[in-house]
Amino acid sequence: MKKVLSIAGSDSSGGAGIQADIKTISALGHYAMTAVTSLTAQNTMGVFAVQDSTPEFLKAQLDCVFTDIFPDAVKIGMLSSSRLIETIGERLRFYKAKNIVLDTVMISTSGTPLLDITAQETLKSVLFPIADVITPNIPEAQELSGISISGKDDMKKAAAIIGDKYRTSVLCKGGHLGDNASDLLYTDNRFIWFDGEKIDSKNTHGTGCTLSSAIACGLADGLSLEESVYNAKQYINGAIKASLNIGSGNGPLNHFWNLL
């Protein structure tokens, strides 16, 4: 059984973060492990409290995983501070971790910054260089590239700027543009489109976590990045279509059920 490590925050309501990662990794037939960066008290209506791990405790979690059950792939999600980012970068380099998928949780889909400027710069300088692929949404791709994105041509320009600058593959997620949900992979100076239908659903909390975890599973299996993204895209589309309204109905985003 292939082993996948999720380094991310905990979502107490189970829809995103390490909970979504564990569900996805397990559903795809892999063994899930975690290193928790933050505890959050949240539900479909919002985040109400956050408690970060200390760098020392995060390091201990990573050491316990890598010295016993070495992961075949690593997914990185929510990070809250420069010190935690630096700890992760140092440990992943030390253990020569492979197949690293970085979900760039920097800016929400509404445009709200989720990391301060210092932490964003640390993320770019410490983790981007060791990631096999990063997965920015449109607001994040705009911030990283410095250009405005209003269509597919802009996505290509932004992905190339980001990929060439940080020397990593880029999956630019286009779900918030227009009436389609096409994503663009820029890798080895190639542009690869993954077309997807726009699914009318509010049950999208945790989709970014799930997509990046599914990509990590593909890489753990020895698939190419293109194959891994394709399979992950199919998985996430099916998960959204099969979603259930399990929240109170008062929240802006309900979780989706991603165990297919």
BELPE-V560889 format. One record per residue. N is the residue number from 1. NEAR is the number of other ideal C-beta (glycine too) atoms within 12 Angstrom. Layout:
n:N near:NEAR
n:N near:NEAR
This chain:
n:1 near:17
n:2 near:27
n:3 near:30
n:4 near:47
n:5 near:45
n:6 near:50
n:7 near:50
n:8 near:48
n:9 near:39
n:10 near:35
n:11 near:37
n:12 near:25
n:13 near:27
n:14 near:28
n:15 near:40
n:16 near:44
n:17 near:45
n:18 near:41
n:19 near:35
n:20 near:43
n:21 near:49
n:22 near:34
n:23 near:33
n:24 near:47
n:25 near:44
n:26 near:28
n:27 near:26
n:28 near:38
n:29 near:20
n:30 near:32
n:31 near:23
n:32 near:36
n:33 near:35
n:34 near:39
n:35 near:42
n:36 near:37
n:37 near:39
n:38 near:34
n:39 near:25
n:40 near:31
n:41 near:18
n:42 near:30
n:43 near:26
n:44 near:29
n:45 near:19
n:46 near:21
n:47 near:30
n:48 near:15
n:49 near:14
n:50 near:23
n:51 near:19
n:52 near:26
n:53 near:32
n:54 near:19
n:55 near:25
n:56 near:15
n:57 near:21
n:58 near:35
n:59 near:28
n:60 near:18
n:61 near:29
n:62 near:38
n:63 near:21
n:64 near:20
n:65 near:31
n:66 near:28
n:67 near:15
n:68 near:14
n:69 near:21
n:70 near:25
n:71 near:40
n:72 near:31
n:73 near:44
n:74 near:48
n:75 near:55
n:76 near:52
n:77 near:49
n:78 near:47
n:79 near:40
n:80 near:37
n:81 near:28
n:82 near:25
n:83 near:24
n:84 near:38
n:85 near:38
n:86 near:24
n:87 near:34
n:88 near:45
n:89 near:34
n:90 near:22
n:91 near:35
n:92 near:37
n:93 near:21
n:94 near:16
n:95 near:26
n:96 near:14
n:97 near:36
n:98 near:25
n:99 near:37
n:100 near:42
n:101 near:50
n:102 near:48
n:103 near:46
n:104 near:42
n:105 near:39
n:106 near:39
n:107 near:26
n:108 near:25
n:109 near:26
n:110 near:13
n:111 near:15
n:112 near:16
n:113 near:17
n:114 near:32
n:115 near:29
n:116 near:17
n:117 near:15
n:118 near:18
n:119 near:28
n:120 near:28
n:121 near:19
n:122 near:27
n:123 near:41
n:124 near:33
n:125 near:18
n:126 near:31
n:127 near:42
n:128 near:33
n:129 near:20
n:130 near:32
n:131 near:43
n:132 near:39
n:133 near:47
n:134 near:45
n:135 near:52
n:136 near:48
n:137 near:40
n:138 near:39
n:139 near:30
n:140 near:38
n:141 near:41
n:142 near:29
n:143 near:30
n:144 near:35
n:145 near:30
n:146 near:14
n:147 near:22
n:148 near:17
n:149 near:32
n:150 near:17
n:151 near:20
n:152 near:22
n:153 near:17
n:154 near:24
n:155 near:41
n:156 near:28
n:157 near:26
n:158 near:38
n:159 near:43
n:160 near:28
n:161 near:24
n:162 near:39
n:163 near:36
n:164 near:19
n:165 near:20
n:166 near:29
n:167 near:20
n:168 near:31
n:169 near:38
n:170 near:45
n:171 near:48
n:172 near:46
n:173 near:41
n:174 near:37
n:175 near:36
n:176 near:30
n:177 near:29
n:178 near:18
n:179 near:14
n:180 near:22
n:181 near:30
n:182 near:29
n:183 near:42
n:184 near:43
n:185 near:40
n:186 near:38
n:187 near:29
n:188 near:19
n:189 near:15
n:190 near:18
n:191 near:26
n:192 near:30
n:193 near:24
n:194 near:35
n:195 near:18
n:196 near:30
n:197 near:20
n:198 near:19
n:199 near:22
n:200 near:12
n:201 near:25
n:202 near:21
n:203 near:31
n:204 near:36
n:205 near:39
n:206 near:42
n:207 near:43
n:208 near:49
n:209 near:45
n:210 near:51
n:211 near:46
n:212 near:52
n:213 near:52
n:214 near:49
n:215 near:52
n:216 near:51
n:217 near:44
n:218 near:38
n:219 near:37
n:220 near:38
n:221 near:25
n:222 near:15
n:223 near:23
n:224 near:22
n:225 near:35
n:226 near:27
n:227 near:22
n:228 near:39
n:229 near:39
n:230 near:26
n:231 near:28
n:232 near:47
n:233 near:37
n:234 near:25
n:235 near:36
n:236 near:44
n:237 near:33
n:238 near:26
n:239 near:36
n:240 near:34
n:241 near:23
n:242 near:18
n:243 near:30
n:244 near:19
n:245 near:19
n:246 near:19
n:247 near:25
n:248 near:13
n:249 near:15
n:250 near:13
n:251 near:22
n:252 near:20
n:253 near:32
n:254 near:29
n:255 near:39
n:256 near:39
n:257 near:28
n:258 near:41
n:259 near:23
n:260 near:22
